[in-house]
Structures are given as C-alpha cells and as structure tokens.
Amino acid sequence: MKKSTILLIAFALGLFGSALRAAETESLAERTLKQLEERQTELLAAAEKADEKFDESSFQSQLEQVCRGYEELLRSNPNYAPGYEAYGFLLKKVDMRKAAIAMLLKANQLDPNRPLVKNQIGNYIAEEGRPLDALPYFMAAIKLTPKEPLYHYALGTLLFEARDDFLKAGEWKQEAIDHAIHEAFRQAAELAPDDIKYTYRYADSFKDMNPPDWEGALAEWTRLEKKSTSDFDRQVMRLQIANVYLHQGKRDLAREELATVTEPKLDQQKQKLVAQLAKPAEK
C-alpha cells in the first residue's frame, strides 16, 4: 500500500474519530441538559405549591446546585446554545433578570434561529422601557415559527401597551397600529381556539379600536359564550355582552344579560354595569 494511501486512510479515520467524539460530547450535553431541566421543573413546581411546610433554605440550596450544574455544563460546552437558553429561562424565573438576559443573548448569538429566545429577549427589552427596540425580536420569533400563538399574542400586547410610543416615533399611523394589534390577537386566537387567554383577548380587542367595533365585539363575545363549556365562563362572556349593549345604548338587552349573571365572583364587575344602567341614558 502506498504511503499516500495510508496517510489518506489515517486522515479519514482521524476525522471520523473527531466526529464521533463530538457526537458523544453533544449527546452527553443533551442528557445533562435534560436532567437539569427536569430538576428545575420539579423545584419550581414545588415552590409554586409552597405551604407552611415549604423549606425555603432547602429550596435555595437545591436551586444553587442546579445553577452550578448549568455553569459546569456551559464551561464544558461553551457553544451550546440550548444550555444558555435553558439557564436563561431559569434565571428569569427566579428574578435574576440581568443574568438571565446575558444568557439569552448568548444563546441568540450562537443560534439565531431560536424563536422562544427572541421572544424572551423582546420581553426583557420591552420591560426595560424600549418597546421600539423590542419589536424586531417579536417579529423575528413570528417569522421563525408563524404558527405559534404565543408570539402573535406577545406582539399584540407590545403594540397595545406601547401604542403611544410607536405613534410618537412617527413610523405608525393610528389606523395601522390598531389594525396590527387586532390582527395579532386574531392570529393568536385562531391558532389556539381552545385557549381562553387568546380568544378572550381577541374579543376584547374590538373595543380597543378607534372607533370601537361594537358589532364585531358583540359577535365574538356571543360566539365565545355559545362555545364555552363552563357555566362560569359563559357568565363572564355575558358580562362582556352586557357591556357592549350598554355602549350601543341597548339598555334593556344589557339588563337581560346581567340578570343571568349570578356567580358571586363576578358580582363586583356586575355591580359596576348595574350602576351604569342606573344613570340616565346619554342623549
């Protein structure tokens, strides 16, 4: 066998060995990450259910162990984007915001195709009072995963809560931003039609338009009321229907709807509408 052939075989075997070692390292990183995520899920779930028997010091000690596990994982795998992402989410959960965003930015740098990372970065920037800077991150998350309702909902929430900032910047007109908000919530509701968080916010967005679309709101609240399988949820929808009727000047219809709301937990909201009905109708 020629020397050149032997060298080529050795080179090929070397490459194969390197690839195998890399695969083994990655596999180990994945297994370690899975274990850390399972442990943090258990800890956070226990903390949420905390009662008088909850041991805070034990929780803190175990949480620190998980954090050390992440730090060791990332020291061994400095380019492992999923590790930075997961650690960032944990740090955010325990309100270590600056450390969390550092991890998420690193994950985004290593792998720019992680939509949940972009969504979380957008949330952080928006919470820091920079909604215009946050917008591209939300848009990027939607572009990467257009069928995820969370990202459309997050976009709608950003535009709604920072509407004045976007209008002052001069890049949006009132009609355009109202449409974008409404459309974002519509997309979220259509992608998750059984999630009341999304469907409720979409129905509510009709009143946020300028001027409010009360007919559209009435149609959507009525549809949700008919679809709801919970009596409590149906009464919530009837409160909203009564509110729409009030704004439309249909006071008798509003009274009829309110008469069907008997849930004690809704009494405070109901009484606000009853008080409005008691006032003379505006001419």
N, C-alpha and C positions, 0 to 999 in steps of 0.2 A: 504494500500500500504506500502510495506517495506521501511524502511528508506534508504537502499542501492539503491533501485529503484528510489526513489525521488532524491537522490544525482546524480545518473546517468543521469536522465532527466534534472536536473538543469545544470549539466556539459555540456550536449549536447546542451541545449538552449544557454548556455554561448558561446560555440564555434560558434554556428550559428549566434549569435549576433555579435561576433567579426568579423566573415567572412563578414557579411552584412555591418558592419561599414567600414571594409577595402575596400569592393567593392564600397561603397558610396564615400570614400575618393579618390579612384583611379578614379572613374567617374568624380568627381569634378576636379581632377588634369588634366584629359584629356580635359575636357571642357575649363579649364583655359588656357591650352597649346594651344588649337585650336584658342582661341581668341587672344592670344599673337602672334601666327604665322600669323594670318590674318592681325593683325595690323602692324606687322613689314613688311609684304609683301607690304601693301599699302604705308607705309612710304618710303621704299627703291625704289619702282616703281616711286613714286613722285620725289625722289631725282635724279633718272636717267633721268627723263624728265625735269629736272630743267631748267628754263629760267630766264630772268631778273626779273620776278615777284616772283621767289622762295624765301621763307623766311627761311634763314639758322637758325636763332635763334629759330624760331618756330619748325623747324625740329629737332634741337638738344634737345629742351625741350620735345617733344613728344617721341623721341628716349630714353631719360633718363627715361621717365615714363614706357616704355616697359621694359627696363632693370630692373627697380625696381620691375615690375611685375614678371619677371623671378626670381629675387632674393627671393621675397616673396614665390613664388611657390616652390622653392627648399628648403627654410627654413622649409616649411610645409611638404615637401616630399623629404627628403634628400637622398632617394634611388631610385628616379625616373629618370631612365636613359634617356628617351626621352626628359625630360626637360633640362638636361645637354647638350644633343646633339643639340637641337634647339637653346639654348642660345649660345653655342659654335659657331654655324654657323653664328648667328647674329654678334657676336663679331668679327669674322673673316671678315665679310662683311664690318665692319666699321674700319678695320685695327687695331684692338686690339689683336694682334697675341698671345702674351703670355697668356693673359686672356682666349683667345679662346681655345688654346691647353690645358690649365688646365681643362676646362670644357669637352673637348672631351676625354681627358684621363680618367676623372672621369666616363664619360658615358661608355667608353670601359671597365673600371674596373667593373662597375655594371652589364653590359650586354655585354659579348664578342662576341655576335652574331649580331652585327650591322655593316653591310658592309660599309655603307657610312661613318661612324665614322672612321673605319680603313683606308679608302681611304683618308680622310682628314688628319688623323694623319700622314700617309705616305707622303702626300704633304708637310706638315709642316716640317717634318724631312728632306726631300729632299731639301727643300728651305733653310734649315739651313746648307746645305753642307755635309749631311751624307747620301748619296744615298744607301750605303750598309745596313745601319740600317733601311732605309725606305722600302726596298724590301719586308721583311716579311709581312708588313701591306698590301701592294698591293696584294700580293699573297693570303693573308687571305681573303681579300674582294672578290677576284675572286672565291675562294673556297666556300664562303658563297652564292654568287649569280653569278654563272658562265655564266648566260645569260644576264648580264648587260654590254652593250658595253663600258660604261664609264670606268669600271675597267680594261678592256683589253687595252683600249687606254692609260690610266694612266700608266700601266705597260710598254707598248711600249715606251712611252715618257720618263719615268725614265731611261730605259736601253739605249735608244738612246743618251739622253743628258749626261749621266754619263758613257758612254761606256768605256772611258779610265780608270775611277776609278775601274770599275769591272774587266777590263783586268789586271790592276796593282795588284789587290788583288790576282790574280792567280787562282780564282775559275772558271773563264770563259775563253774559247778559242775564238778567233776571229770568227770562223765559227759558233760556238754555239750561241754567243750573237747576231750575225747578223740574224740567223735563229729565235731566240726568239723575236727579235724586229719585224721582218717581220710577224711572226705568230701572235703576239699580235695585230698588226694593221689589219691583215686579219680577225681575230676573231671579232674585233670591227665592221669592215665594213660589215661582213656577218650578224651580229646581228642587225645592223641598216643600211640596204641597201639604205634607202632614206635620210640618214643624210650625207650631203656633207663633213662635218668636218671629219667624219670617212672614207668615201670612198676615198676622196682626199688624206688623209694621207697614206692610204694603197697603192694607186697607186704610190705615191711619194717614198714609202719605197723601191721600186725595185732599185732605183738609189743609195740607201744608203748601199747596199750590197757590199761585196768585193770579186770579182769584181762586178760592177753593172750589173743587169739583164735587159738590154735594151729591149730585146724581150718581156719579161714579162711586163715591163713598157708600151711598145707600145700597147700591147694587152689590158691592163687595162685602159689606157687613152682613147683608141679608144672605148672601151665598155661604158665608162662613157660619152663620147661625144655623142654617139648614144642614150643613155638613157636620157640625160638631156632635160628638157622641157623648159629651159630658154636659150635664144639666148646668153646672157652674159656668162652663164656657159659653153655653147658649145665653145665659143671663148676662154675661159680660158683653156679648155681641148686642143684646137688646138694649143695654145702656147706651152703646155707641149709636144704634139705630135711633133711639130717642133723642140723642144729642143732634143727630143730623136733621131730624124732623123739626127740632127747635130752631135750628139755623134756617130752615126752609119756611118757617112760620106756620108749620102744620102742628099746632099745639095739641089738638085733640088726639092725633095719632101718637104724639110723644107721650101723652098721658096713658094711652092704652098700652104702650110698650113698657112704661115704668111700672104699671100695675102688675106686670108679670114678673118683676124682679123682686124676689123675696129672700135671697141669700143674705144673711147677716153681714158677711164680709164685704158685701157691696153696698151696704146701707149708706155709708158716708158719701160715696160717689152719687148714689141715687138721690140723696137729700139735696145735693148741690143743684141737680137738674130740677128737682121739685121746687126749690127756691126760685130758680129762674122762671119756672112756669107761673109762680105766684105773682110775679111782677107784671104790670100791664104790658100788653103787646106793643112793640115799637111800630109806629106808623111811618 
